[in-house]
Amino acid sequence: MIEAAILIIFPFAMAFAGVSDLLSMTIQNRVSLILILSFAILAPMIGMPWDIYAMHFVAGASVLAVTFTLFATGTMGGGDAKLMSATAVWLGWNFGLAEYLLTMSALGGLLTLAILRYRSSHLVLAYTARFEFMSRLAQKDQGVPYGIALGTAGLMTFPASPMCQWVIERLAHV
């Protein structure tokens, strides 16, 4: 049961955040809240030592401090900042967090370039009338739905996270 929760909650939240940001340019607060609460409940259930458990929350608080500053300067959306922080709680204060941040940055850069290319291409005329979200992406005054990069990077780095590694070890002994 714990294994299923770990393998469902985090990946679903990451996918939901990415799709939600693409379609509506918002990441709902409940996604980040679900991630933080589920980690807070599940981590002690897998026997995570309390010092490591605390460091996961330190990772989230550290990322929140940086992303809050970026939000305050208008560089980053609030939903992106909260999702990054909640993801950091799941990944912990370790190499996996650095891998997530680097992967997210690279994917975010590629996403931004793709959207800028889309905005200046002839495809804008073909698709903006058909799909509301494509119309929103075409608007030069709109931002970039960075939740796509955040969610994808989360999915890519999740297998190396302590929670997922615990599940893999448990399933290997079955």
QUIKA-V396943 format. One line per field, one symbol per residue. ss: DSSP state (H for helix, E for strand, L for the rest). phi: phi as a letter, one per 20 degrees, with the letter a starting at -180 (. if undefined). burial: + if it has 24 or more other C-alpha atoms within 12 Angstrom, else -. A space follows every 10 residues. Layout:
# QUIKA-V396943
ss=???
phi=???
burial=???
This chain:
# QUIKA-V396943
ss=LHHHHHHHHH HHHHHHHHHH HHHHLLLLHH HHHHHHHHHH HHHHHLLLLH HHHHHHHHHH HHHHHHHHHH HHLLLLLHHH HHHHHHHHHH HLLLHHHHHH HHHHHHHHHH HHHHHHHHHL LLHHHHHLLL LHHHHHHHLL LLLLLLHHHH HHHHHHHHLL LHHHHHHHHH HHLL
phi=.fgffffdff ffffffffff ffecmcdfgf fffffffffg efgffenfgf ffgfffffff ffffffffff ffenecffff ffffffffff enebffffff ffffffffff fffffffgfd dffgffdffe cfffffffff eeedffgfff ffffffegge fgffffffff ffee
burial=----+++-++ ++++++++++ ++-++++++- ++++++-+++ -++--+---- --+--+++++ ++++--++-- -----+++++ ++++++++++ +++--++-++ +-+++-++-- ++--+--++- ---+------ --++++++-- --++++++++ ++++++++++ ++++-++--- ----
